[in-house]
Amino acid sequence: MNLIPKSTTEAVRRVIKFAMDTFAFERFIAVCSEEHLALRRVLEKVGMKLDEIVPENTEINERLVSDCFYSMEIVRD
């Protein structure tokens, strides 16, 4: 395995795998700006599902932006 991930998607997959192998997490949660389409695509590629969009929830650079809440349940054998 190459130590440096080739993409953001691969890096996120590795973080999730590490957390699954190391900790007893049952669920992963991620929050990002609704406008951050690239990150939203990455989260969906790794299997996370959009749970909710909260309008005008976070202030960034003196303006309110909507937040997307994603989650993924961990199924263990």
PQR file with spaces between the fields and no chain letter, atoms N, CA, C, O and H, PARSE charges and radii, in Angstrom:
ATOM       1  N    MET     1       0.841   -1.184    0.000 -0.4000 1.5000
ATOM       2  CA   MET     1       0.000    0.000    0.000 -0.0000 2.0000
ATOM       3  C    MET     1       0.882    1.241    0.000  0.5500 1.7000
ATOM       4  O    MET     1       1.818    1.357    0.792 -0.5500 1.4000
ATOM       5  N    ASN     2       0.572    2.154   -0.890 -0.4000 1.5000
ATOM       6  CA   ASN     2       1.264    3.431   -0.956 -0.0000 2.0000
ATOM       7  C    ASN     2       0.878    4.268    0.268  0.5500 1.7000
ATOM       8  O    ASN     2      -0.297    4.317    0.632 -0.5500 1.4000
ATOM       9  H    ASN     2      -0.188    2.060   -1.533  0.4000 1.0000
ATOM      10  N    LEU     3       1.842    4.917    0.897 -0.4000 1.5000
ATOM      11  CA   LEU     3       1.551    5.705    2.096 -0.0000 2.0000
ATOM      12  C    LEU     3       0.790    6.985    1.793  0.5500 1.7000
ATOM      13  O    LEU     3       0.029    7.467    2.632 -0.5500 1.4000
ATOM      14  H    LEU     3       2.796    4.876    0.601  0.4000 1.0000
ATOM      15  N    ILE     4       0.987    7.540    0.604 -0.4000 1.5000
ATOM      16  CA   ILE     4       0.325    8.792    0.250 -0.0000 2.0000
ATOM      17  C    ILE     4      -0.870    8.476   -0.643  0.5500 1.7000
ATOM      18  O    ILE     4      -0.703    7.917   -1.727 -0.5500 1.4000
ATOM      19  H    ILE     4       1.606    7.148   -0.077  0.4000 1.0000
ATOM      20  N    PRO     5      -2.078    8.831   -0.192 -0.5600 1.5000
ATOM      21  CA   PRO     5      -3.260    8.561   -1.009  0.2800 2.0000
ATOM      22  C    PRO     5      -3.212    9.333   -2.321  0.5500 1.7000
ATOM      23  O    PRO     5      -2.675   10.439   -2.385 -0.5500 1.4000
ATOM      24  N    LYS     6      -3.779    8.735   -3.367 -0.4000 1.5000
ATOM      25  CA   LYS     6      -3.779    9.373   -4.684 -0.0000 2.0000
ATOM      26  C    LYS     6      -4.944   10.333   -4.862  0.5500 1.7000
ATOM      27  O    LYS     6      -4.955   11.131   -5.799 -0.5500 1.4000
ATOM      28  H    LYS     6      -4.215    7.837   -3.315  0.4000 1.0000
ATOM      29  N    SER     7      -5.918   10.261   -3.974 -0.4000 1.5000
ATOM      30  CA   SER     7      -7.091   11.130   -4.104 -0.0000 2.0000
ATOM      31  C    SER     7      -7.693   11.397   -2.733  0.5500 1.7000
ATOM      32  O    SER     7      -7.390   10.713   -1.755 -0.5500 1.4000
ATOM      33  H    SER     7      -5.909    9.612   -3.213  0.4000 1.0000
ATOM      34  N    THR     8      -8.543   12.397   -2.687 -0.4000 1.5000
ATOM      35  CA   THR     8      -9.258   12.700   -1.448 -0.0000 2.0000
ATOM      36  C    THR     8     -10.160   11.535   -1.069  0.5500 1.7000
ATOM      37  O    THR     8     -10.279   11.191    0.107 -0.5500 1.4000
ATOM      38  H    THR     8      -8.788   12.952   -3.481  0.4000 1.0000
ATOM      39  N    THR     9     -10.790   10.934   -2.058 -0.4000 1.5000
ATOM      40  CA   THR     9     -11.670    9.794   -1.791 -0.0000 2.0000
ATOM      41  C    THR     9     -10.899    8.660   -1.127  0.5500 1.7000
ATOM      42  O    THR     9     -11.372    8.071   -0.156 -0.5500 1.4000
ATOM      43  H    THR     9     -10.694   11.214   -3.013  0.4000 1.0000
ATOM      44  N    GLU    10      -9.721    8.356   -1.644 -0.4000 1.5000
ATOM      45  CA   GLU    10      -8.893    7.299   -1.053 -0.0000 2.0000
ATOM      46  C    GLU    10      -8.487    7.665    0.374  0.5500 1.7000
ATOM      47  O    GLU    10      -8.478    6.805    1.255 -0.5500 1.4000
ATOM      48  H    GLU    10      -9.337    8.835   -2.434  0.4000 1.0000
ATOM      49  N    ALA    11      -8.153    8.921    0.605 -0.4000 1.5000
ATOM      50  CA   ALA    11      -7.768    9.362    1.952 -0.0000 2.0000
ATOM      51  C    ALA    11      -8.925    9.189    2.932  0.5500 1.7000
ATOM      52  O    ALA    11      -8.721    8.720    4.051 -0.5500 1.4000
ATOM      53  H    ALA    11      -8.160    9.620   -0.111  0.4000 1.0000
ATOM      54  N    VAL    12     -10.126    9.561    2.525 -0.4000 1.5000
ATOM      55  CA   VAL    12     -11.297    9.415    3.401 -0.0000 2.0000
ATOM      56  C    VAL    12     -11.576    7.939    3.663  0.5500 1.7000
ATOM      57  O    VAL    12     -11.889    7.560    4.792 -0.5500 1.4000
ATOM      58  H    VAL    12     -10.292    9.943    1.616  0.4000 1.0000
ATOM      59  N    ARG    13     -11.467    7.106    2.637 -0.4000 1.5000
ATOM      60  CA   ARG    13     -11.655    5.655    2.836 -0.0000 2.0000
ATOM      61  C    ARG    13     -10.662    5.102    3.853  0.5500 1.7000
ATOM      62  O    ARG    13     -11.018    4.272    4.690 -0.5500 1.4000
ATOM      63  H    ARG    13     -11.213    7.414    1.720  0.4000 1.0000
ATOM      64  N    ARG    14      -9.423    5.561    3.778 -0.4000 1.5000
ATOM      65  CA   ARG    14      -8.393    5.089    4.721 -0.0000 2.0000
ATOM      66  C    ARG    14      -8.693    5.530    6.148  0.5500 1.7000
ATOM      67  O    ARG    14      -8.498    4.762    7.090 -0.5500 1.4000
ATOM      68  H    ARG    14      -9.133    6.235    3.098  0.4000 1.0000
ATOM      69  N    VAL    15      -9.163    6.753    6.310 -0.4000 1.5000
ATOM      70  CA   VAL    15      -9.518    7.239    7.652 -0.0000 2.0000
ATOM      71  C    VAL    15     -10.649    6.391    8.222  0.5500 1.7000
ATOM      72  O    VAL    15     -10.605    5.992    9.386 -0.5500 1.4000
ATOM      73  H    VAL    15      -9.322    7.377    5.545  0.4000 1.0000
ATOM      74  N    ILE    16     -11.651    6.118    7.413 -0.4000 1.5000
ATOM      75  CA   ILE    16     -12.777    5.297    7.870 -0.0000 2.0000
ATOM      76  C    ILE    16     -12.303    3.893    8.225  0.5500 1.7000
ATOM      77  O    ILE    16     -12.686    3.360    9.267 -0.5500 1.4000
ATOM      78  H    ILE    16     -11.687    6.442    6.468  0.4000 1.0000
ATOM      79  N    LYS    17     -11.487    3.292    7.386 -0.4000 1.5000
ATOM      80  CA   LYS    17     -10.967    1.945    7.666 -0.0000 2.0000
ATOM      81  C    LYS    17     -10.149    1.931    8.951  0.5500 1.7000
ATOM      82  O    LYS    17     -10.300    1.030    9.776 -0.5500 1.4000
ATOM      83  H    LYS    17     -11.177    3.725    6.539  0.4000 1.0000
ATOM      84  N    PHE    18      -9.278    2.932    9.122 -0.4000 1.5000
ATOM      85  CA   PHE    18      -8.473    3.018   10.338 -0.0000 2.0000
ATOM      86  C    PHE    18      -9.378    3.106   11.563  0.5500 1.7000
ATOM      87  O    PHE    18      -9.166    2.402   12.551 -0.5500 1.4000
ATOM      88  H    PHE    18      -9.156    3.664    8.452  0.4000 1.0000
ATOM      89  N    ALA    19     -10.375    3.964   11.495 -0.4000 1.5000
ATOM      90  CA   ALA    19     -11.283    4.122   12.633 -0.0000 2.0000
ATOM      91  C    ALA    19     -12.055    2.838   12.907  0.5500 1.7000
ATOM      92  O    ALA    19     -12.274    2.485   14.066 -0.5500 1.4000
ATOM      93  H    ALA    19     -10.547    4.535   10.692  0.4000 1.0000
ATOM      94  N    MET    20     -12.470    2.138   11.859 -0.4000 1.5000
ATOM      95  CA   MET    20     -13.189    0.875   12.049 -0.0000 2.0000
ATOM      96  C    MET    20     -12.291   -0.184   12.672  0.5500 1.7000
ATOM      97  O    MET    20     -12.725   -0.946   13.536 -0.5500 1.4000
ATOM      98  H    MET    20     -12.293    2.425   10.918  0.4000 1.0000
ATOM      99  N    ASP    21     -11.029   -0.228   12.226 -0.4000 1.5000
ATOM     100  CA   ASP    21     -10.095   -1.236   12.730 -0.0000 2.0000
ATOM     101  C    ASP    21      -9.597   -0.922   14.140  0.5500 1.7000
ATOM     102  O    ASP    21      -9.221   -1.830   14.882 -0.5500 1.4000
ATOM     103  H    ASP    21     -10.677    0.391   11.524  0.4000 1.0000
ATOM     104  N    THR    22      -9.594    0.351   14.511 -0.4000 1.5000
ATOM     105  CA   THR    22      -8.975    0.779   15.759 -0.0000 2.0000
ATOM     106  C    THR    22      -9.983    1.052   16.874  0.5500 1.7000
ATOM     107  O    THR    22      -9.714    0.768   18.041 -0.5500 1.4000
ATOM     108  H    THR    22      -9.899    1.089   13.908  0.4000 1.0000
ATOM     109  N    PHE    23     -11.129    1.597   16.518 -0.4000 1.5000
ATOM     110  CA   PHE    23     -12.133    2.000   17.505 -0.0000 2.0000
ATOM     111  C    PHE    23     -13.433    1.248   17.247  0.5500 1.7000
ATOM     112  O    PHE    23     -13.606    0.634   16.194 -0.5500 1.4000
ATOM     113  H    PHE    23     -11.347    1.828   15.570  0.4000 1.0000
ATOM     114  N    ALA    24     -14.318    1.299   18.184 -0.4000 1.5000
ATOM     115  CA   ALA    24     -15.599    0.601   18.052 -0.0000 2.0000
ATOM     116  C    ALA    24     -16.704    1.545   17.578  0.5500 1.7000
ATOM     117  O    ALA    24     -17.822    1.500   18.090 -0.5500 1.4000
ATOM     118  H    ALA    24     -14.178    1.798   19.040  0.4000 1.0000
ATOM     119  N    PHE    25     -16.393    2.395   16.607 -0.4000 1.5000
ATOM     120  CA   PHE    25     -17.401    3.316   16.091 -0.0000 2.0000
ATOM     121  C    PHE    25     -18.534    2.541   15.434  0.5500 1.7000
ATOM     122  O    PHE    25     -18.305    1.552   14.737 -0.5500 1.4000
ATOM     123  H    PHE    25     -15.484    2.432   16.191  0.4000 1.0000
ATOM     124  N    GLU    26     -19.751    3.000   15.665 -0.4000 1.5000
ATOM     125  CA   GLU    26     -20.915    2.406   15.023 -0.0000 2.0000
ATOM     126  C    GLU    26     -21.444    3.294   13.910  0.5500 1.7000
ATOM     127  O    GLU    26     -22.233    2.858   13.071 -0.5500 1.4000
ATOM     128  H    GLU    26     -19.937    3.803   16.231  0.4000 1.0000
ATOM     129  N    ARG    27     -20.995    4.561   13.916 -0.4000 1.5000
ATOM     130  CA   ARG    27     -21.508    5.519   12.938 -0.0000 2.0000
ATOM     131  C    ARG    27     -20.476    6.610   12.698  0.5500 1.7000
ATOM     132  O    ARG    27     -19.811    7.071   13.626 -0.5500 1.4000
ATOM     133  H    ARG    27     -20.355    4.915   14.598  0.4000 1.0000
ATOM     134  N    PHE    28     -20.353    7.014   11.442 -0.4000 1.5000
ATOM     135  CA   PHE    28     -19.516    8.153   11.081 -0.0000 2.0000
ATOM     136  C    PHE    28     -20.434    9.294   10.684  0.5500 1.7000
ATOM     137  O    PHE    28     -21.452    9.082   10.025 -0.5500 1.4000
ATOM     138  H    PHE    28     -20.893    6.640   10.688  0.4000 1.0000
ATOM     139  N    ILE    29     -20.071   10.501   11.085 -0.4000 1.5000
ATOM     140  CA   ILE    29     -20.840   11.693   10.737 -0.0000 2.0000
ATOM     141  C    ILE    29     -19.892   12.712   10.134  0.5500 1.7000
ATOM     142  O    ILE    29     -18.776   12.902   10.619 -0.5500 1.4000
ATOM     143  H    ILE    29     -19.244   10.673   11.620  0.4000 1.0000
ATOM     144  N    ALA    30     -20.346   13.370    9.064 -0.4000 1.5000
ATOM     145  CA   ALA    30     -19.565   14.436    8.433 -0.0000 2.0000
ATOM     146  C    ALA    30     -20.488   15.616    8.163  0.5500 1.7000
ATOM     147  O    ALA    30     -21.666   15.447    7.845 -0.5500 1.4000
ATOM     148  H    ALA    30     -21.252   13.216    8.670  0.4000 1.0000
ATOM     149  N    VAL    31     -19.930   16.810    8.297 -0.4000 1.5000
ATOM     150  CA   VAL    31     -20.680   18.034    8.024 -0.0000 2.0000
ATOM     151  C    VAL    31     -19.865   18.873    7.060  0.5500 1.7000
ATOM     152  O    VAL    31     -18.661   19.051    7.239 -0.5500 1.4000
ATOM     153  H    VAL    31     -18.974   16.947    8.556  0.4000 1.0000
ATOM     154  N    CYS    32     -20.533   19.390    6.031 -0.4000 1.5000
ATOM     155  CA   CYS    32     -19.848   20.286    5.100 -0.0000 2.0000
ATOM     156  C    CYS    32     -20.832   21.319    4.576  0.5500 1.7000
ATOM     157  O    CYS    32     -22.047   21.164    4.699 -0.5500 1.4000
ATOM     158  H    CYS    32     -21.512   19.245    5.885  0.4000 1.0000
ATOM     159  N    SER    33     -20.291   22.358    3.997 -0.4000 1.5000
ATOM     160  CA   SER    33     -21.108   23.397    3.391 -0.0000 2.0000
ATOM     161  C    SER    33     -21.861   22.829    2.195  0.5500 1.7000
ATOM     162  O    SER    33     -21.320   22.019    1.442 -0.5500 1.4000
ATOM     163  H    SER    33     -19.304   22.484    3.897  0.4000 1.0000
ATOM     164  N    GLU    34     -23.090   23.247    2.025 -0.4000 1.5000
ATOM     165  CA   GLU    34     -23.889   22.798    0.881 -0.0000 2.0000
ATOM     166  C    GLU    34     -23.209   23.165   -0.440  0.5500 1.7000
ATOM     167  O    GLU    34     -23.368   22.466   -1.440 -0.5500 1.4000
ATOM     168  H    GLU    34     -23.530   23.905    2.637  0.4000 1.0000
ATOM     169  N    GLU    35     -22.461   24.252   -0.436 -0.4000 1.5000
ATOM     170  CA   GLU    35     -21.781   24.729   -1.642 -0.0000 2.0000
ATOM     171  C    GLU    35     -20.533   23.915   -1.989  0.5500 1.7000
ATOM     172  O    GLU    35     -20.036   24.006   -3.112 -0.5500 1.4000
ATOM     173  H    GLU    35     -22.331   24.820    0.377  0.4000 1.0000
ATOM     174  N    HIS    36     -20.026   23.133   -1.061 -0.4000 1.5000
ATOM     175  CA   HIS    36     -18.775   22.387   -1.279 -0.0000 2.0000
ATOM     176  C    HIS    36     -19.089   21.085   -2.020  0.5500 1.7000
ATOM     177  O    HIS    36     -19.084   20.004   -1.431 -0.5500 1.4000
ATOM     178  H    HIS    36     -20.429   23.059   -0.149  0.4000 1.0000
ATOM     179  N    LEU    37     -19.358   21.207   -3.305 -0.4000 1.5000
ATOM     180  CA   LEU    37     -19.821   20.069   -4.104 -0.0000 2.0000
ATOM     181  C    LEU    37     -18.787   18.956   -4.216  0.5500 1.7000
ATOM     182  O    LEU    37     -19.147   17.779   -4.225 -0.5500 1.4000
ATOM     183  H    LEU    37     -19.362   22.085   -3.784  0.4000 1.0000
ATOM     184  N    ALA    38     -17.512   19.311   -4.302 -0.4000 1.5000
ATOM     185  CA   ALA    38     -16.463   18.287   -4.425 -0.0000 2.0000
ATOM     186  C    ALA    38     -16.428   17.398   -3.184  0.5500 1.7000
ATOM     187  O    ALA    38     -16.346   16.176   -3.303 -0.5500 1.4000
ATOM     188  H    ALA    38     -17.220   20.267   -4.295  0.4000 1.0000
ATOM     189  N    LEU    39     -16.488   17.995   -2.007 -0.4000 1.5000
ATOM     190  CA   LEU    39     -16.474   17.201   -0.774 -0.0000 2.0000
ATOM     191  C    LEU    39     -17.750   16.381   -0.651  0.5500 1.7000
ATOM     192  O    LEU    39     -17.708   15.238   -0.197 -0.5500 1.4000
ATOM     193  H    LEU    39     -16.554   18.988   -1.911  0.4000 1.0000
ATOM     194  N    ARG    40     -18.863   16.942   -1.043 -0.4000 1.5000
ATOM     195  CA   ARG    40     -20.110   16.186   -0.992 -0.0000 2.0000
ATOM     196  C    ARG    40     -20.028   14.940   -1.875  0.5500 1.7000
ATOM     197  O    ARG    40     -20.514   13.876   -1.491 -0.5500 1.4000
ATOM     198  H    ARG    40     -18.897   17.870   -1.412  0.4000 1.0000
ATOM     199  N    ARG    41     -19.418   15.065   -3.052 -0.4000 1.5000
ATOM     200  CA   ARG    41     -19.247   13.908   -3.943 -0.0000 2.0000
ATOM     201  C    ARG    41     -18.355   12.852   -3.294  0.5500 1.7000
ATOM     202  O    ARG    41     -18.639   11.657   -3.378 -0.5500 1.4000
ATOM     203  H    ARG    41     -19.023   15.929   -3.365  0.4000 1.0000
ATOM     204  N    VAL    42     -17.273   13.298   -2.644 -0.4000 1.5000
ATOM     205  CA   VAL    42     -16.374   12.356   -1.964 -0.0000 2.0000
ATOM     206  C    VAL    42     -17.133   11.593   -0.885  0.5500 1.7000
ATOM     207  O    VAL    42     -17.037   10.369   -0.807 -0.5500 1.4000
ATOM     208  H    VAL    42     -17.043   14.269   -2.576  0.4000 1.0000
ATOM     209  N    LEU    43     -17.883   12.303   -0.061 -0.4000 1.5000
ATOM     210  CA   LEU    43     -18.626   11.650    1.018 -0.0000 2.0000
ATOM     211  C    LEU    43     -19.611   10.625    0.459  0.5500 1.7000
ATOM     212  O    LEU    43     -19.768    9.542    1.024 -0.5500 1.4000
ATOM     213  H    LEU    43     -17.962   13.298   -0.125  0.4000 1.0000
ATOM     214  N    GLU    44     -20.264   10.957   -0.633 -0.4000 1.5000
ATOM     215  CA   GLU    44     -21.205   10.017   -1.243 -0.0000 2.0000
ATOM     216  C    GLU    44     -20.481    8.825   -1.877  0.5500 1.7000
ATOM     217  O    GLU    44     -20.984    7.702   -1.835 -0.5500 1.4000
ATOM     218  H    GLU    44     -20.136   11.836   -1.092  0.4000 1.0000
ATOM     219  N    LYS    45     -19.309    9.064   -2.461 -0.4000 1.5000
ATOM     220  CA   LYS    45     -18.527    7.970   -3.065 -0.0000 2.0000
ATOM     221  C    LYS    45     -18.105    6.929   -2.038  0.5500 1.7000
ATOM     222  O    LYS    45     -18.055    5.738   -2.345 -0.5500 1.4000
ATOM     223  H    LYS    45     -18.900    9.976   -2.495  0.4000 1.0000
ATOM     224  N    VAL    46     -17.800    7.374   -0.811 -0.4000 1.5000
ATOM     225  CA   VAL    46     -17.348    6.426    0.214 -0.0000 2.0000
ATOM     226  C    VAL    46     -18.517    5.771    0.949  0.5500 1.7000
ATOM     227  O    VAL    46     -18.308    4.989    1.876 -0.5500 1.4000
ATOM     228  H    VAL    46     -17.841    8.341   -0.562  0.4000 1.0000
ATOM     229  N    GLY    47     -19.742    6.087    0.540 -0.4000 1.5000
ATOM     230  CA   GLY    47     -20.905    5.411    1.108 -0.0000 2.0000
ATOM     231  C    GLY    47     -21.696    6.194    2.127  0.5500 1.7000
ATOM     232  O    GLY    47     -22.626    5.657    2.728 -0.5500 1.4000
ATOM     233  H    GLY    47     -19.912    6.722   -0.214  0.4000 1.0000
ATOM     234  N    MET    48     -21.352    7.443    2.335 -0.4000 1.5000
ATOM     235  CA   MET    48     -22.111    8.245    3.289 -0.0000 2.0000
ATOM     236  C    MET    48     -23.395    8.734    2.626  0.5500 1.7000
ATOM     237  O    MET    48     -23.431    8.986    1.422 -0.5500 1.4000
ATOM     238  H    MET    48     -20.597    7.879    1.846  0.4000 1.0000
ATOM     239  N    LYS    49     -24.445    8.865    3.429 -0.4000 1.5000
ATOM     240  CA   LYS    49     -25.753    9.298    2.939 -0.0000 2.0000
ATOM     241  C    LYS    49     -26.092   10.664    3.523  0.5500 1.7000
ATOM     242  O    LYS    49     -25.814   10.948    4.688 -0.5500 1.4000
ATOM     243  H    LYS    49     -24.416    8.660    4.407  0.4000 1.0000
ATOM     244  N    LEU    50     -26.698   11.498    2.687 -0.4000 1.5000
ATOM     245  CA   LEU    50     -27.136   12.817    3.136 -0.0000 2.0000
ATOM     246  C    LEU    50     -28.341   12.648    4.044  0.5500 1.7000
ATOM     247  O    LEU    50     -29.365   12.104    3.629 -0.5500 1.4000
ATOM     248  H    LEU    50     -26.924   11.266    1.741  0.4000 1.0000
ATOM     249  N    ASP    51     -28.224   13.113    5.288 -0.4000 1.5000
ATOM     250  CA   ASP    51     -29.317   13.011    6.252 -0.0000 2.0000
ATOM     251  C    ASP    51     -30.167   14.267    6.283  0.5500 1.7000
ATOM     252  O    ASP    51     -31.392   14.204    6.394 -0.5500 1.4000
ATOM     253  H    ASP    51     -27.393   13.555    5.626  0.4000 1.0000
ATOM     254  N    GLU    52     -29.496   15.416    6.183 -0.4000 1.5000
ATOM     255  CA   GLU    52     -30.227   16.667    6.373 -0.0000 2.0000
ATOM     256  C    GLU    52     -29.409   17.835    5.834  0.5500 1.7000
ATOM     257  O    GLU    52     -28.179   17.825    5.881 -0.5500 1.4000
ATOM     258  H    GLU    52     -28.501   15.467    6.093  0.4000 1.0000
ATOM     259  N    ILE    53     -30.113   18.839    5.321 -0.4000 1.5000
ATOM     260  CA   ILE    53     -29.492   20.119    4.976 -0.0000 2.0000
ATOM     261  C    ILE    53     -30.116   21.160    5.895  0.5500 1.7000
ATOM     262  O    ILE    53     -31.332   21.348    5.904 -0.5500 1.4000
ATOM     263  H    ILE    53     -31.113   18.847    5.283  0.4000 1.0000
ATOM     264  N    VAL    54     -29.269   21.834    6.668 -0.4000 1.5000
ATOM     265  CA   VAL    54     -29.741   22.855    7.600 -0.0000 2.0000
ATOM     266  C    VAL    54     -29.445   24.220    6.985  0.5500 1.7000
ATOM     267  O    VAL    54     -28.282   24.605    6.859 -0.5500 1.4000
ATOM     268  H    VAL    54     -28.280   21.681    6.661  0.4000 1.0000
ATOM     269  N    PRO    55     -30.495   24.959    6.599 -0.5600 1.5000
ATOM     270  CA   PRO    55     -30.292   26.249    5.940  0.2800 2.0000
ATOM     271  C    PRO    55     -29.632   27.281    6.854  0.5500 1.7000
ATOM     272  O    PRO    55     -29.929   27.371    8.045 -0.5500 1.4000
ATOM     273  N    GLU    56     -28.739   28.045    6.262 -0.4000 1.5000
ATOM     274  CA   GLU    56     -28.092   29.177    6.943 -0.0000 2.0000
ATOM     275  C    GLU    56     -27.682   28.826    8.370  0.5500 1.7000
ATOM     276  O    GLU    56     -28.094   29.481    9.327 -0.5500 1.4000
ATOM     277  H    GLU    56     -28.497   27.972    5.295  0.4000 1.0000
ATOM     278  N    ASN    57     -26.879   27.799    8.495 -0.4000 1.5000
ATOM     279  CA   ASN    57     -26.519   27.252    9.806 -0.0000 2.0000
ATOM     280  C    ASN    57     -25.165   27.719   10.322  0.5500 1.7000
ATOM     281  O    ASN    57     -24.961   27.796   11.533 -0.5500 1.4000
ATOM     282  H    ASN    57     -26.544   27.267    7.718  0.4000 1.0000
ATOM     283  N    THR    58     -24.234   28.031    9.422 -0.4000 1.5000
ATOM     284  CA   THR    58     -22.868   28.365    9.820 -0.0000 2.0000
ATOM     285  C    THR    58     -22.439   29.660    9.150  0.5500 1.7000
ATOM     286  O    THR    58     -22.735   29.900    7.979 -0.5500 1.4000
ATOM     287  H    THR    58     -24.399   27.968    8.438  0.4000 1.0000
ATOM     288  N    GLU    59     -21.734   30.494    9.918 -0.4000 1.5000
ATOM     289  CA   GLU    59     -21.219   31.738    9.343 -0.0000 2.0000
ATOM     290  C    GLU    59     -19.793   31.520    8.839  0.5500 1.7000
ATOM     291  O    GLU    59     -18.916   31.100    9.593 -0.5500 1.4000
ATOM     292  H    GLU    59     -21.494   30.299   10.869  0.4000 1.0000
ATOM     293  N    ILE    60     -19.575   31.807    7.562 -0.4000 1.5000
ATOM     294  CA   ILE    60     -18.251   31.730    6.946 -0.0000 2.0000
ATOM     295  C    ILE    60     -18.014   33.037    6.202  0.5500 1.7000
ATOM     296  O    ILE    60     -18.804   33.428    5.343 -0.5500 1.4000
ATOM     297  H    ILE    60     -20.288   32.148    6.949  0.4000 1.0000
ATOM     298  N    ASN    61     -16.933   33.699    6.536 -0.4000 1.5000
ATOM     299  CA   ASN    61     -16.603   34.976    5.892 -0.0000 2.0000
ATOM     300  C    ASN    61     -17.774   35.953    5.925  0.5500 1.7000
ATOM     301  O    ASN    61     -18.113   36.577    4.919 -0.5500 1.4000
ATOM     302  H    ASN    61     -16.291   33.382    7.235  0.4000 1.0000
ATOM     303  N    GLU    62     -18.372   36.069    7.083 -0.4000 1.5000
ATOM     304  CA   GLU    62     -19.452   37.024    7.347 -0.0000 2.0000
ATOM     305  C    GLU    62     -20.720   36.770    6.536  0.5500 1.7000
ATOM     306  O    GLU    62     -21.493   37.696    6.286 -0.5500 1.4000
ATOM     307  H    GLU    62     -18.097   35.562    7.900  0.4000 1.0000
ATOM     308  N    ARG    63     -20.936   35.526    6.125 -0.4000 1.5000
ATOM     309  CA   ARG    63     -22.209   35.188    5.483 -0.0000 2.0000
ATOM     310  C    ARG    63     -22.643   33.807    5.969  0.5500 1.7000
ATOM     311  O    ARG    63     -21.817   32.950    6.280 -0.5500 1.4000
ATOM     312  H    ARG    63     -20.309   34.775    6.327  0.4000 1.0000
ATOM     313  N    LEU    64     -23.935   33.619    6.026 -0.4000 1.5000
ATOM     314  CA   LEU    64     -24.478   32.345    6.485 -0.0000 2.0000
ATOM     315  C    LEU    64     -24.550   31.355    5.331  0.5500 1.7000
ATOM     316  O    LEU    64     -25.003   31.685    4.235 -0.5500 1.4000
ATOM     317  H    LEU    64     -24.607   34.315    5.773  0.4000 1.0000
ATOM     318  N    VAL    65     -24.095   30.139    5.597 -0.4000 1.5000
ATOM     319  CA   VAL    65     -24.157   29.073    4.598 -0.0000 2.0000
ATOM     320  C    VAL    65     -24.935   27.890    5.172  0.5500 1.7000
ATOM     321  O    VAL    65     -25.004   27.695    6.386 -0.5500 1.4000
ATOM     322  H    VAL    65     -23.727   29.871    6.488  0.4000 1.0000
ATOM     323  N    SER    66     -25.510   27.122    4.277 -0.4000 1.5000
ATOM     324  CA   SER    66     -26.249   25.926    4.687 -0.0000 2.0000
ATOM     325  C    SER    66     -25.275   24.770    4.875  0.5500 1.7000
ATOM     326  O    SER    66     -24.286   24.650    4.153 -0.5500 1.4000
ATOM     327  H    SER    66     -25.454   27.280    3.292  0.4000 1.0000
ATOM     328  N    ASP    67     -25.571   23.927    5.851 -0.4000 1.5000
ATOM     329  CA   ASP    67     -24.726   22.770    6.147 -0.0000 2.0000
ATOM     330  C    ASP    67     -25.417   21.482    5.721  0.5500 1.7000
ATOM     331  O    ASP    67     -26.630   21.329    5.867 -0.5500 1.4000
ATOM     332  H    ASP    67     -26.375   24.025    6.438  0.4000 1.0000
ATOM     333  N    CYS    68     -24.624   20.562    5.192 -0.4000 1.5000
ATOM     334  CA   CYS    68     -25.096   19.222    4.851 -0.0000 2.0000
ATOM     335  C    CYS    68     -24.561   18.252    5.895  0.5500 1.7000
ATOM     336  O    CYS    68     -23.360   18.219    6.164 -0.5500 1.4000
ATOM     337  H    CYS    68     -23.638   20.686    5.073  0.4000 1.0000
ATOM     338  N    PHE    69     -25.444   17.473    6.474 -0.4000 1.5000
ATOM     339  CA   PHE    69     -25.068   16.466    7.460 -0.0000 2.0000
ATOM     340  C    PHE    69     -25.154   15.094    6.799  0.5500 1.7000
ATOM     341  O    PHE    69     -26.211   14.679    6.324 -0.5500 1.4000
ATOM     342  H    PHE    69     -26.419   17.500    6.256  0.4000 1.0000
ATOM     343  N    TYR    70     -24.019   14.402    6.779 -0.4000 1.5000
ATOM     344  CA   TYR    70     -23.920   13.067    6.188 -0.0000 2.0000
ATOM     345  C    TYR    70     -23.626   12.058    7.291  0.5500 1.7000
ATOM     346  O    TYR    70     -23.036   12.400    8.316 -0.5500 1.4000
ATOM     347  H    TYR    70     -23.160   14.739    7.165  0.4000 1.0000
ATOM     348  N    SER    71     -24.041   10.814    7.075 -0.4000 1.5000
ATOM     349  CA   SER    71     -23.691    9.762    8.033 -0.0000 2.0000
ATOM     350  C    SER    71     -23.545    8.427    7.313  0.5500 1.7000
ATOM     351  O    SER    71     -23.987    8.240    6.180 -0.5500 1.4000
ATOM     352  H    SER    71     -24.519   10.536    6.243  0.4000 1.0000
ATOM     353  N    MET    72     -22.901    7.510    8.030 -0.4000 1.5000
ATOM     354  CA   MET    72     -22.719    6.149    7.530 -0.0000 2.0000
ATOM     355  C    MET    72     -22.724    5.215    8.729  0.5500 1.7000
ATOM     356  O    MET    72     -21.930    5.371    9.657 -0.5500 1.4000
ATOM     357  H    MET    72     -22.542    7.662    8.950  0.4000 1.0000
ATOM     358  N    GLU    73     -23.621    4.246    8.699 -0.4000 1.5000
ATOM     359  CA   GLU    73     -23.683    3.235    9.749 -0.0000 2.0000
ATOM     360  C    GLU    73     -22.629    2.174    9.468  0.5500 1.7000
ATOM     361  O    GLU    73     -22.400    1.807    8.316 -0.5500 1.4000
ATOM     362  H    GLU    73     -24.266    4.119    7.946  0.4000 1.0000
ATOM     363  N    ILE    74     -21.994    1.687   10.517 -0.4000 1.5000
ATOM     364  CA   ILE    74     -20.981    0.647   10.384 -0.0000 2.0000
ATOM     365  C    ILE    74     -21.630   -0.700   10.682  0.5500 1.7000
ATOM     366  O    ILE    74     -22.176   -0.919   11.764 -0.5500 1.4000
ATOM     367  H    ILE    74     -22.180    1.985   11.453  0.4000 1.0000
ATOM     368  N    VAL    75     -21.560   -1.587    9.711 -0.4000 1.5000
ATOM     369  CA   VAL    75     -22.098   -2.941    9.880 -0.0000 2.0000
ATOM     370  C    VAL    75     -20.922   -3.873   10.106  0.5500 1.7000
ATOM     371  O    VAL    75     -20.032   -3.984    9.263 -0.5500 1.4000
ATOM     372  H    VAL    75     -21.117   -1.409    8.832  0.4000 1.0000
ATOM     373  N    ARG    76     -20.927   -4.538   11.243 -0.4000 1.5000
ATOM     374  CA   ARG    76     -19.833   -5.455   11.578 -0.0000 2.0000
ATOM     375  C    ARG    76     -20.306   -6.895   11.417  0.5500 1.7000
ATOM     376  O    ARG    76     -21.469   -7.221   11.656 -0.5500 1.4000
ATOM     377  H    ARG    76     -21.651   -4.448   11.927  0.4000 1.0000
ATOM     378  N    ASP    77     -19.382   -7.731   11.010 -0.4000 1.5000
ATOM     379  CA   ASP    77     -19.704   -9.158   10.832 -0.0000 2.0000
ATOM     380  C    ASP    77     -19.781   -9.872   12.155  0.5500 1.7000
ATOM     381  O    ASP    77     -20.041  -11.075   12.192 -0.5500 1.4000
ATOM     382  H    ASP    77     -18.437   -7.466   10.816  0.4000 1.0000
